[in-house]
Amino acid sequence: MSTVAFHTLGCKVNAYETEAMWKLFQHQGYEKVDFEQKADVYVINTCTVTNTGDRKSRQMIRRAVRKNPEAVVAVTGCYAQTSSADIMEIPGVDVVVGTQGRDRLLQYIEEHRQTRQPVNAVRNIMKTREFEEMEVPSFSERTRASLKIQEGCNNFCTFCIIPWARGLLRSRKPESVLRQARQLVEAGYKEIVLTGIHTGGYGDDFEDYKLADLLWDLDQVEGLKRIRISSIEASQIDDRVIDVLNKSDKMCRHLHIPLQAGDDVVLKRMRRRYTVEEYRRKIEHVHRAMPGVAITSDVIVGFPGETEEQFENGYRLIEELGFSELHVFPYSTRTGTPAARMTDQVPAEVKQDRVARLIALSDHLALTYASKYAGEVLEVIPEGPLKDDPDSGWLAGYSDNYLQIAFPGNEELVGQVCRVRLDQPGSEYSQGTFVRTMDEVPRPYKAG
């Protein structure tokens, strides 16, 4: 039996696409082995969001070549899309596929085996107008299922290379999304995370079917308990989306709404499509529609030209809006983007200091948010044993409002919707007590 090993760099979309590629190999009778083992085929799914992503991608390609010089080494993903010629020059690389045409990956591998010639199958992504269908009816190692609903982005922020790696926005046909959602429910998944490159832009390329329509249709999928949107821009949360959030019992009380900067001058230089005031109003609107909602966000620190005053403006805005968690990134130069050519780059030590201050604020905000739920019973889907201490007899998973909760329980509960009382709030994860599964008949429960 032939063996294949995968290594995925970068985002959740890449992780989803690796699963889809694994399904193709599985259908052809391959066995999956760990990337550190000797395999017949290595697939490296690359990232190019920063120059560091490029470097790590090259390192993993060379590692695969060293591991088994006789293996077929196939490189795909964003770095492959933007820099196929550079990758083809790495000795030992046999097949390069970008961010489209991955459904033909096994054909390219076979072509290489027959001809012994390298195959460069990268095409101009900017001409692609159709969503690439890649079915993932189940996942190897997860209790939450991702469902990719769109590809590409039309925004062209000045710090971002992704439109050049992923192409322009294109949405997956609704019937395809719904068919896969039903497959995932049949496979036992209770929660589906809608994912994409610019997820909230779903339907922008359709005539009369938008994200809100898809959410309502998913709401009707029998057996599905939770629908979570991986990320959505403030400008895409329109009244119809808010209506679904307000009325659907399946929509998770959690939205990830990237801020990136809390100062109008910086936002303009980033070419973001909102002002601080527009963002603030949208967040307040969401809080009114969905009381108790957890709002997480992305922030880039030290964007070229960011002054101390502009950073402080962002810091105060974040404090005021009361996010439940922040993902903080120091600005990283990405060759080929307008921001990389800006002259007033912020010194590394200044960026590090600002990152540390925002991470401390994020920890404080996370603990404040979790503390509101102390003593409450929440619905948690355990994903497995506690990562820090897998033999502790504790499980960990997420509540619908994105609190990570650990509690003592046996592994039979993994993947089930559990009622868990939050006892001890924490900034990383909170501790709780198992009450019952949702399938059990409720019994009188005394706290204490």
N, C-alpha and C positions, 0 to 999 in steps of 0.2 A: 504493500500500500504506500502511495506517495504521501509525503508530509509537507505541510506548509506552516510557516511561522509569520506572524504579523507584528509590526510595531507601529503604534499610532502616536503622532505628535499633534499638539494643538487642541482644537475645540471639540465640543460635544457633537458637532455635525460630522467631524472626521471620525469620531468613535462610532457613530451610527453607520457611516459608509464602510468602515472596516467590517462591521457585522454583516453588511449586505454583501461585501466581497467574499467573506468567509462562507456565506450561504452558497455562493456560486461554486466554490471549491468543494464544499460538502456534497453538493449534488453530483460532482464528478468523482466522488469516492475518496477524497483526500482526508487525511487525519491531521488535526491541528496540534502542533507542539509549541512549547515555549520558545520565545525568540532567542534565548541564550543556548538552545539546543541545536544540534545539527539537523538541518531540514533540507528537503529537495528544492523548495521554493521559499524565498523570503519576499514579503511584501512590506515595503516601508511607505506608510501614508504620511506625507510630509506637511509641514506648516511653514508659512512665509510671512506671518503677521508682523514679525520683527526680524532684524538681521540675525538675532540670536536663534530664531526659529530656523533660519537657513543653515546656520552653523551646526545646530544639533541634528538637523536632517542629514547633512553630509556625514556627520560622525556615525549615525546609525547605519547609513548605507555602507560605509567602509567596514563597520563591525560585522555586518552580514557577509560581506565578501571574504573577510578573514575567517569567519566561522566555518564556512564551507565554500572554498573556491570553485567547486564543481556545481554548486547550486545555481538555479536561475534566480537572479536578483531583479525584482520588479519594483519600480518607484512610481508612486502616484500622489495625488493631492495637490495642494496649492503651490508649493515650491516647484513641483514638477511642471505645473502649468506655466509659471512665469519664467522658469530658468531651465528649460529642457536641455538646451545645448550644453550648459555647464554640467548638468548631471550626466549627460552622455559621455562627457570627457573623463568621468571617474572610472578608473579601470575596474572591470568586473560587473558593471551595470549592463543588464541585458534588455530590459523592457522599460520604457517610460510612457506612462499614461497620465494625462492631466486631471482635470476635474469633470471630465465627460468621457464617455466611451468605456467606462469601467466594466460595463456588462460584457465587453468583448475581451476582458483581460486574459482569460484562459486561452482564447484563440491566439492572442499575441504571444503568449508563452509557448504555445505549440509551434507557432511560426518560427520563433527563435530556435526551438529545439531542432526543427527540420533544416533551417538554413545556416544555423550557427552565427547569424548576423544580428547585431543589436537592432531592436525595433523602437523607433520613436513615433508614438501614435498621438502626440499632442497636436491639437487643432486650435484654430482661432476661437477662443471662448466668446469673444464679443459678437460673433455671428450666430451664436446658439440662442434659439428662442423657445425651445421645448424643454420642459422639466424632464430630467433623466429618471426614469422609473427604476427604483431599486428596492425590492421587497425585503422587509425584515419582519417575518411573522413571529419570531421569538428571539430572545437575547441570551448569550452564553452565561452571563454572570450577574444578571440584575433583576430586581423585583419591580423596578419602575421601567416602563417601556418608553423609549423615544419614538416619535413618529415625525419624520421629516416632511414638511408640507410645502416648503418653498426653497428656492435657490437664488443666489445672486443678489446684487444691491445696486440701486441707482443713485446713491447719495454722494459718493466721491468726497468724503471728509478728507481734509488736507493731510491727516496723519496716517491714512489707511490705504493699503495696497489691494485690499480684498476684491473690489470690483474688477480689477485686472486679473485676479486669480480665479474668480468665480463667475464673472460675466454679469450681465444685467438681470434684473429681477424677473423670475418666472415661477409660476405657481403650479402646484400639483393638482390634477383634476380632482374635484370633490368626490366623485364616485370611487376613485383610487384610494383617497385618504380614508373614506368610510369603510371600504372593503378591508383595508389593512387594520383599521381600528377594531373591527369585528374579529379579525383573526387573532389580534393580540388579546382580546377579552377571552376568546375561546382557549387561548394558550395559558390562561390563568392570571393575566395582568389586571390589576384593579385600577392602576393609575397610568395615564398616558401623558407624556410631556411633549407638547408640540414644539418642534424645533426647526431651525432653518438659519440662513445667513442674515436675513432681515425679516424675521418671522411675522412681525406685525403688518408687513406689507403684503401679506397673502391676499390674492384677489385683485391687486392693483392692475394686473394685466388681463383681468376678465371684464366682461361687459357689465354684468349685473349680479355678481356673486362675490361677496367680500368676507373678511375674517369673521364678522358677526354671524353671517349665514352658516359658515362652517361650524362655529361653536354651537349654534342651535341644533344643527344636524347631529353633531357628536353627542349633544345632550340627550338625544333620543336613542343612542346605542345601548341596548339592553345589557345589563351586567357590568357596565363601566361605572366606576364609583367616582373617579376624579379626573378632571381635565386641568392641566397646568400649561401655561404659556411660558416657554423658556425665556423669552425676552421680547419687549415691545417698546417702540419709541413713544414718547409722550404725545407727539402729533398724531399717532395712529389710534390713540384711545378716543374714539369718537363716541357720540351719544348712544349709538347702536351697540357698540362693544360694552359700554357701561351698563346698558340695559340687561345684557346677558349676564354680566358679573353680578348684577343686583338680583336677578330672578332665578338663575340656574343653581340648583343645589349641587351640581357636579363641579362647578368652577372653583378651583382652589382659591382661598383667601390670600393669594400671594402673587405679586407682579414684580418682574424685574424690569425697571425702567431706567435705561442708561442716562446719566446726567453729563458725565465727562468733564464739565467745568461749571463752576458756579459764578461766573463773571461774564457779562455780555461781550466785553472786548475779546476775551479768550475764545468764547463760543463762536464769535464771528471769524476769528483767525482759523479756527478749526473747521469752519464751514458747516457748523451744525445749524439745523433749521428751526431754531426756537430761541427766544430770549429767556432770561431768568424768570421774568414775571409770567410768561406763558407756561413755563414748566411748573412754577409754583401753583398757578391756578389749576392746572391739570391734576396735580397730586392732591390738592384739596378736594377737587371734584370726585376723585376715586375714593378718598376716605369717606366722603358723604354717602356714596353709592354702596360702599362695602365696609361697614364699620368693623374695625379690628383687623383690616387687611395688613399684611406684611409687605412693605415695599423695599426691595433691595435695589442696589444701583452700582454702576461702574463709574469710577472717577480716574481721570488721567492727571497726574501731578507733574508739574515742571514742564508744561508745554512751552515751546520756544516763546520767549517774551513775557512769560508769566511773572509778574512782580509779586513782592510779598503782600502788597495790598490786595491784589487780585486773588491770591491764594486765600487770604483771610476772608474775603467776601464769600468764597466758596465754602470755607470752613463754617462760617456762621449760617449760611443757607442750609447746609447739611444738618447742623444742629437743630435748626428751626423746623425742618421738614420731618425730622425724627424717623429716618430710615431704620429698618430692622437689621440691616447688615450692609457693608460696603465691600466692593471688590476694588482695591486700590492698585493702580499701575503707575510706576514712574514712566514718564514719557521716554520712549525708546526710538531712536532714529531708524526710520525705514527708508533705505535707499530707493529712489524712484518716486517718492511722494513730495508734494510741495513743502510740507513741514520740514523735511530733511534739508531743504535748501534755504530755510530761514536762518538769518545770521545770528539772532540773539538767543542762542542755545543756553539753557540753564545749567550751571555747574552741577556735577554729579552729587557733591556733598549736600548742596541745597535741596536737590530732589530727595535724597535719602532722608533728610531731616523732615521734610514735608510729608513724605510717605509714612514715617514713624508716627507723626502727629495724627494723621488721618486714621491709621490702623488703631491707635489708642482710642480715638473717638468712635470708631466702628465697634470696638469691644464694649465700650460704654453704652452705645445705642442698642446693641444686641442684648445686653443684660437688662437694660431698661424695658425693652419690648417683651422679653421672656418673662420678666417679673410680673407683668400684667396678668399672666395666666397661671400664677402660682395657685395651687389648690383646685384648678379647673381640670375637668376630664376632657381630653382631646382625642381625636381619632388619629392613630399613628399606624403607618404600614412599615413594620420592621424589615430592614434590608438584609440583616444578618448579624453575627456577633459583633460586639464593640471592637472597632479596629485596633485601638490601643492595647486591648487586653482580650484577645479572642477566646481565652479559656475561662473567663470570669463568670460565665453563665448569664451575662447581660446581653441584651439585644439593643440595636439602635436603628432608628428610622425617622422619617419626617412626618410631622403633623400637616394638615392641609394648609396651615398658615406658615409653613416652612421653618418650624422650630425642630431642631434635631433633638430627639429625646431618647435617652438610654434607660432601660428598665430590666429587672431580672425576668427571664422567661425562657422557655425551651424553644428549640429551633423549628418545631412544628408551626410556630406562629409566624415565621418568615413569610412575607407576601400577603398575609391576611390583614384585614382592617381591624385594629385593636383599639379598645377604649383604654386610655392610659391617663392616670392622674399625674399632673406635673407637681412634683414635691419641692425640688430644689432648682431654681432657675440658674442658668449659666450662660456665658457669652458664646462658648463654642457649642456645648450641648448641655441640656438640662437633664436632671434625673427624675424618674417617675416610678409609679407603681401600676402594674397591670391590673385592670378591673375585669374586663371580659372581651371576647371577640364580638364583632357586630352580629354574628349569626346566633349567638347565645341569647337565651331569654334573660332579660335584665333581672338581677336579684337585688334585694335591699343592700345598700352599701354604706357602711359607716366609716367616715374618715377618722383617722387617728391611730 
